[in-house]
Amino acid sequence: MAYAGDREDCSSAVAEKIESGCTAVIGDAARTPDDAVKAFVNRSRMYASRAKFDLALSDASAALELDTRSVATLLVRGYVYQRINNLDSALADFQRAIEIDPNNPAPLASRGFLRLQQKNWAEALKDYDAALALRPDHASALVGRGRSNLEMGQLDKALADLDAAIAISINTPSAFYWRGQVYRRKGDTDRAIDDFSRAAVEAAPNDAGPYFARGQLYSSRGDYARAIADFDKVLSIVPDDKNTRQLRQSTLALQAEMARVHDKPAVAASPPGQAAPAAPLPAANALVDQAKRLYNVRKYADSIALLTQALAADPHNDLALRLRFLSYSKLNKLPEALADVDQLVDLHPADAQMLVLRGITLAALRQTDKAMSDLEHALAIDPNSAQAYSGRGLVERKLGKPTEAIADFDRSIAINPKDSNSYVQRGAAFLALHQFDKALVDYDQAVTINPLNDDARASRGLVLLMKGNSAEGLPDLNRALERDPTNQIALLGRGLAMLSSGQNDRAIIALNQVIGRSADDSAARILRARAFLAQKDTSNAMLDLNDVLDSTPGNAEALTLRGITRSVMHEYDAALADLDQGLEKRESVEGYFARAKIYDAKSDVPHATADFHRATELKPKGVFDLVAQAQAKKRIQQLSKSLPCGSAGRTERDGACL
């Protein structure tokens, strides 16, 4: 028997009242289905907050049986799926909620947080932009967008969002935490420590993040006692955290070393005109040596932890900065890598190699103008820098200028013909032009020079798959993935293999591991768009294709595929515009066949037959062209029965017969 106060208890903030009140409402047959749905949702939230995820899922599923269009239920179930790392199911729930209520900012913000968890910063940013367009004072969306901008290196934009979030909701610990990270990146340690301290006060008891971040900064300032206290706090929350234990041990070693140095007698003054000898920093040097060993076995996060401690003792340690830059780059933590290479350029302003490294990092962050400036500066310092030419080629390829890129890779290879990476990059430029055979020659050469170049081997496998040769391509991909399961090119190839064999769901899962994690994910987005299109999911296909075309408006394959997608949506005029532009950029069997089908649907017989003919005449340049050509030939056979040449006065010359 339910009582009048049960519904109020079910909506209260006290967990015990929620459980008892909602249970009573759910068990009361006299209650409306709407009351039961609300009770299931509230109890599900309470269970989720207590990490009782099985019970939370059970309640959310029960609520959805009563109301399949309950946005609140989809959001809570999506959140639970996210907590148990079932990200595909979480994404499905959030997207369903967006479809049901497209003017509700909450599902967009929820999907944004999921994409943050996937490190898909650009997609998260789009979701937060959309959520904030609907509700500009959505504090959690501002925090999420601030973090997205931070991860993409847009520090001023991040700071503006986090300031706004704090102004709206002063007791938001995550806003202080991420603003502290922005200040840390900007080098403003005092403000960063203030924000981490505020985050620690407001955070949940099991949130170790603010203490860990503040401990790192205390250590970097030489305030070892406070740093150790913060690391102890972290270990009281997560006793098995390996990174924190290493940082604590390193900090203790530095504290002991500094105490020993201070206890030594003063160093005798140097003779006039001679610089005083630098004080040795054995603890820092030992940390760098240990970090180097970790880097060599690909334990990049562990290496970074030690290097951070070494730089706390010696902020201008050149080797530590270089090694940490490389480690951050390997982990695709590009804003952090940029901060380190900025310091290296400050230390070595006339070092062409440092400018090249910064240019490549800027290019990966899509700051192409600044990247090109660094690379031009490097070439002015050293006109024979193979790295600078290769870096400039990389930026040109990213800007959709493969011909110019190839010219720069040619210069790089002429200067240093033993650099396997330049062949890999030139192969990628040939690939952008669909010159598969030339790309294969470059990848073969790169593997010959360096058999351990996994990118070269994976790229060769990818091209072989694109040519329809899976028997030779898959072994290359598998070998690369055996050595490095996170190799982005090999994962891209695996996605293509699954797509080509009709495993669209698995292809999307494989491609999700690439998108948002590499400097240029346009190829992965185009393949994922093909998989979405095969599933008749035109909405998500368009999202991927528009993203590619926003960054490279002249991408012929993306234009062709967007035209195909629009034709599926019966947006024929827009589809024709895309296909015309794509074919102008590069002729393809797929493009002509797609355009012919639109003309066919519009009963434009002369244009349809001309394009069908052209689709059968061109040499296919990949698996998708091969499929399109086979379909074109089949369609010609069908039409030839109804439009034979010589009938009704038709001839081959007028292009309207087959």
N, C-alpha and C positions, 0 to 999 in steps of 0.2 A: 504494500500500500504506500503510495507516494503522498507526501505532504506538501502544503503550499510553499514552504521554504526550500524545498528541494531544488527547484529551478534556480533560485538565488544562490544556493550553495554551489550548484554545478557551474555557475558563472563567476565564482569568487576567485580570490588569489591564493587561497590556502589549499594545498594539495589534498589534505585529508577530507576537507569539505567537498572538493571537486569530485573525488572518487566516490564518496558516499552519496552525494546529491545526484550526480550524473547516473550512477547505477540505479538509484531509485526511479529517476525519470525514464530511463531505458526500460525498466521492468514494469512500468505502469501502462497497461494496455489502453487506458483512457487518454493518454497523451497523443497529440497529433504527430504525424511522421516528421514534420518540421522540428518539433521539440526533440524528437529522438535523434535526428541528424545532428542538431546542435550539441546534444549531450554526448554523442559518440565523438564528435570533433573535439570538444573540450576535454573529455577524458583521454583521448588520443594524445592531445598536446601535453597533458600532465604526465602520461606514461613516457612520452618522448623526452621530457625534461629530466626524468629519472633514469634514462637509458634503458627503459623496459620496451625495447623496440618491437618485439614480437606482439606484445599486447597493444602497442600503439598502432601497428599495421592492421591487426585484427579489427580494432575499433574503426579505423579509417575505411577499411574495406566494407564493413557493415554499414557505415553511413552512405557509401557510394551505391550499395544495393538499394537503399531507400531513395536516393537522389543522385542519379548519374551525372548531373550537371552542377553539383555543388562545388563551387570554386574553392571555398574554404577547406573542404575535405581534400580536394586534389592538392592543395598547397601543403596541408599538414602531412599527407601521405608522401608527397614528393620530398619534403624535408626529412622524413624518416628514412626514405630510400637513400637520400644523400648521406645521412649519418652512417648508414651501414655500407656505404660505398657502392651501392647499386645505382650508378650514375645514369645508365640508360633508362631505367624505369623512372628515376626522378625527373629526367628531362622530358619523358613522355607525359608525365603528370603536369608539369609546368606548362608545356606547350598546349596540352588540352585545355588547361585553365585560361590561357591567353586566347585560344580560339573561341571559348564560350563567352568571355568578357574582355574584349580587346581594349576597352577603355579603363581597365582596372590596372593601376601601376604595380600592385603587389605581385602578380604572377611574373611580370617583366623583371622586377627586382629579384625575385627568387631565382629565375633562370640566370640572371646576371651573377648571383652568388655561386651558382653551380658552375658557371663558366670560369669564374675565378678559381674555383677548386681544380678545374681542369687546366689552369694556366693559359686559358684562351682569352688573353687580355682584350684583344680587339673586339671579339664578339660580346664580351661582358660590357665593354664600353658602349656598344650599340644598345644593349638592353637597358642600361642605366639612363642613357640619353632619352630613350623612348619613355621610360618610367617617369623621368623628371619633366618631360614635356607635358605629361598628364597631371603631375603633381609636383611643382617646383620645391615644395617644402618637405619632401620625403627624405628624412634625415638618413635613414639607412642606405638609401640609393645614392645619396651624396657621398657617404663614406665609401660605398662600393666603387663609385666612379672615381673618387679620389685615389683609391688604391690602384684602379686600372691605369689611371694616368701616371701614377708613381712607377708602376711596373714597366710602363712604356717610355719612361724617362722624361715625361712632361711634368716637371716638378712644380712649376708655377701654377699650372692648371690644377694639379693635385692639391696644392696648398689652398687655393681658392675654394675648392669643394669641401675640404675638411674644415676650414674656418667657418663656412656656411653651415655645415652639419652641427658644429659645436654651438654656434649662435642659436640654432633651432632647438637643440637638445643638449644642455650643458652636462648631463650625466651619461654621456655615451662613451664608454671606455675605448671602444674600437676606434673612434674618431681621434682620440688623443694618441692612441698607440700609432696609428698610421701617420698622423701629423708628426709625431716624433721621428718616424722613419724618414719623412721628407726632410725634416731639419737635419737629421744625421747625414743624408745624402748631400745636403747643401753645405755641410761642414760646420753647422751651428750646434755644437755639442751641448752648450748650456740649455738652449731651448729644447733640444731633444730630450735631455735628462729630465727637465721639468715636465714634459708631456708624458714620458714613460712613468714618472712618479705619479702623475694624476691618473693615468690608466691603471696603475697598480692599485690605487685606492678604490677606484670604481669597479674593477674587474671582479669576476666570479672567483670564489676561493680556489678553484682548480685551474685557473688561467695563469700559466707560468710565463707567457710571452713577454709582458712588460718587465719582469724581473731579469729575464735573460738578456733582453736588449739593453736595459740600463746597466747590467753587470758588464757587458762588453764595452760600453762607453766609459764606465768608471775605470776599467782596466786600461783602456787606451790613454786615459789621462794620468795613469800612474797611481790612482786611488785604489790600491790593491785591497785594502781592508774592506771597503764598501763593495767592491766587485765580488770578493769571496763571500760576503754576506748574501748578496743577491744570488750567486750560484748555489749557495746552500739552500736558499728559499726555493729555487727551482727544483733541486734534488729532493726537497721535502714533498713536493707535489708529484714529480715524476722521477722516482729514485733510480730508474734504469736508463736515464738519458745519457747516452755515450758522449755526445758532443759537450754537454755541460760538465761531465766529469773530466774530460780532457782539458777544457778551458780552465776549470778550477785548479787542476794540477799545474798547468802552465802558469797560471797567475801566481800560485804559491811559489813556483820556481823563480819567477821574475821578482817577486817580493823579497825572497831570500837573497837573490843576486844583488838587488839594489841596496839591501841592507849591508851586504858584504862590501860593496863598492864604497858606500858612505863611511864605513868603518876604517877604510884604508887611509894612510897618510896622503897628503896632497901631492900631486905630481909636480916634480921640479920644473921650474920655468924653462922654456926653450931659449936657446941663444937668440939674440936679436936677428930679425930677418927670416927666421924659420918658424913654420907653423907648429903649433903644439900637436903632439901625437894624439890621435883620436882614442878615447877610452874604449877598451874592448867590450863587446857585448856578447859574451859567450852564451848566455841563455838564449838570446835572440837567434844567434847563428845556429845553435843546436836545433831550435824549433824549425828554422828554414830547412835544414838538412832532413829533418824528420818529415816535414811537409813534402819535400821533393820526392822522397820514397813513396809516400802515399799517392802523390800525383801520378807517378810512374805506373802504379797498379790501378789507376782510374778511381781512386777513392777521393774524388774532388771535394766533397763536402767536408770530409775530415781534414784534408789539406788546408782548406780555407780557414777552419777553426784555429789551426796552429799558426798560420800566417798572420791572422788577425792579432794574435798574441805577440808575435814577433814584431809586427809593425807598431804595437802599443809601446814597445821598448825602444824601437828605432824607426820612427815614422817615415824616414827617407831611405829605408833599406831597399835598394834597387832590385835585387833578386827577389825579395819577398813580394814587392809590388808586381813584378812581371809574372811571377808564378801564380799570384792570386788572380791577376787579370786573366791568365790562361784558364785557371780553374773555373772562374765565373763564366767564361765564354763556353767552356765545355758543358756547363750546367744550363746554358742559355739564360743566365741571369745578366742580361745585357746592360741594364742601368748600373748595376754594381761594377761590371767590367769597365764601363765607360768612366766611372769615377776614378778607378785605378789608373787607367791609361791617360786620363787627364793629368794626374799627378806626374806620370812618367814624362809626358810632353813638357810639363812645367820644368821638370828636372833636366830634360834634354831637348830644348826647343829647336835645335838644329839637327836632330836625329831623324833622318828620313824614315827609318824603319818604325819609329814610334808614331810618326804622323800617319803612316800607312795603316798600322794597327788601329789607330783611333778612327781613321776614315772607314775602314771595314766595319768597325763596331757601329759607327753612326749610320752606315748604310743599312745594317741589320735592324736598326731602330727606326728606319724609314726617314731619317734626316739626311736625305740625299744631297741637298745643297751644301750642307756643312761637310758631308763626306767628300764630295768632289773638291771642295776648297782645300781640305787637308791633303788629298792625293795630288792635286796640282802643285801645292806647296812642296810636297815631298819630291816631285819630279824637278822642280826648280832647284832644289838643293842637290839632288843626285839624278841627272838625266839618264843614267844607266841603271836605275833601280828596277830590276825585274818585278819586284814585289809591288812597286807603285803602279806599273803598267797593268799588272794582274788585278790589283785593287780597283783601278779605274775601270777596267773591263767588267769587273763584277758589278759596279754601280751602273754602268751603261746597260748591262744585261737586265738589271733590276728595273731600269727606266724604260724597258721595252725597246732597246736599241741594240739588237744582237749583232748587226753588221759592224757597227762601231766597236762593240765589245770584242769581236773576233780580231779586228785590226790590232787592238791593244794586247790581246793574248798572244798574237803573232809576235809582237815586239818583245813581250816578256819571255817567250820561248826562245827567241833568237838570242837573247842575252844569257838565259840560263836554261839550256835544253834538258837539264836533268831534274827539273822541278815537276814532279808528277801532278801536283795540284793545278798548275797552269793548264795542263792537258785536260784535267777534269772540268775546269771552268770553261775552256774553249769548247769541249764536248757539249756542255750544257747550252752554250750559245748556239751551236749547230742544231741541237735538239729543239731549241725554240723556233728555229727556221724549218723544222721537220726534215732536216738533212741527216737522216738516221745513219746512213753509211759513213759519213764523215765523223759523226759523233762516235761511232763504234771504233773507228781507227784511233781516235784520241784516247778513248778509254782503254783500248788494248795497249797503247803506248804507255799510259799511266801505270797500268798493272805490271807491265814489263819492267819499268823503272823501279817501282816499289810494290812488290807483291803483297805487302801488308796495308796498302792504301784501300781501306774498306769502302770509301766513297766511290773510288774508281770502279771497284768490282761490283758494287751495288748498282752504279749507274749503267754499267755494261749489261747487267741482268735486266734492268728496267727497259733499256732500248730493245733488247732482244724480245722481251715480252710485247713491247709496242709493235714490233714487226711480226708478231704472231708466233714467235719461236720460244715457246715455254719450256721445251725440253732442255735448251741450253741456258735460258735465262734464269729459271728457278734455282739451279745449283749455285749460281753466283750470288743470288739474294740470300739463300740459306747460309752460305759460307760467311757472308758479311754479318748476318744476324747471330751466328754462332759466336763470333768474336765480340760483337757489340749488339745486344738485343734492342738498343735504343737508336740504332742507325736510321736516320730519318729517310734517306733515299731508299734503303732496303724495305722499310715499312711502307713507303709509297708504292714500291714495286709489288709488295704483297697485296696491297689494296687493289692494284690493277689486276693482279692474277685472279683475285676473288671476283672482281667485277666482270672480268672476261668469261668466267665460268658460271655467271648468273647468281653468285652468292652475294646478293646486294646488301643484306643485313650485315654480313661479316665484313664486307668491303667497307661499309660505313664505320664500323668499329675500328678496323685497322687504320683508316684514314684519320679518324679522330685523334689517333696517337701522334699524328704529324701536324695537323692544323693548329696554329697558335704556338707551336714549339720551335719553328724554324724561321730563319730570316725571311725566306720567300716561300710561302705555302700555296702559291697560286695553282701549281700543278695538282696538289692534293685537293684543293677546293673544286677544281674543274672535274676531277675524277669523282669526288663525292657528289657533285651536282648530277653527274651521269647516273650514279647509283640512286639518288633521290628520284630522278626522272624515271628510271626503270620501275620504281615503286609508285609512280604517278603522284609523287609528292612535289608538285611544281613550286609550292611556296618556299620550301627549303632549298630547292635547286636555284631559284632566283636569288635568294639571299647570298649563296656562295658565289654565283656568277657576278652579281652586282659588286660584291666585295673585290673580286679580281679586277673588274673593269674600273672601279674607283681608283685603284692604284696604277693600273696599266690599261688605259682606255683603248689602246690599239691591239690588245691581245686577240688574235684572229680566232683561235679555238674557242675562247670564251664568248666572243661575239656570235660565232656559229651556233654554239650550244644554247646561248640565250635565245637566239632566233628559233631554234627547235622547240625550246620550252614555251616560248610565246605562241608558237603555232599549235602546240598541244592545248594551250589555254584559249585558242581561237582568236588570238589577238594578231590577225594576219598582217595588218599594215605595219605594226611595230616589228613583227617577226621579219618581214621582208626588208625593213630598214637595217636590222642587225645582220641579216644574211648578206645583203648587198655589201655592207661595210666589211664584213668578214672575208668575203670572196675578193674584194678589192685589195685587202691586205695580203691574202694568200689563197690561191685556188685550192679547193679540196673536193674530193668525191662526196664527202659527207655534206658539205655546204651546198653543192649543186643539187644533190638528191633532195635535201630538205626544202630548198627553194622550189624545186619542181613539184613537190607534193602540195605546196601552198598554191601554186598556179593551177594545179590540177583541181584542188578544192574550190578555187575561184572560177573554174571553167575557162581559164585562159589557156587554150590548147596550144597555140604557137609557142608561148614562153615555156610551158610545161614540157613539151616534147624536146625543145632545144636543150633544156637543162638535163632532162633524162639522158639524152644522147651524150652530153658533155660528161655526165657522171660515169658513163660506161667507157669513155675514151681516156680519161685521165689515169695515170698510174697511181694505184693506192699507196699511201704513205704510212699506213699503220692499220691496226686491227679494226678500228672504227670505220676507216675508209673501205676496208675489205667487206665489212658487213653491209655498208651503204651501197657499194657497187653491186653486190649480189641482189639486194632488194631492188635496185634500179633496173637491173636486167630482167628481173621477174615482172616488174611493172610494165616494162616495154613489151614483153610478151603478151601481157594482158591487154594493153592498149592497141597492139598491132592488129588484134582481131576486130576491133571496132573502128580503127583509123588506118586501114592499110593504104599505102601509097597507090595512087591511081584511082581510088574511089572518090566519087563526088568531085572529080576534077582536082584532087589533091596530088601534089608532087613533093619529092624530098626537098625541092628548092624552097617551097614556102614554109618549111619547118613545122607543118601542122599534121604530118602523118608519120607513121612508124613502120 
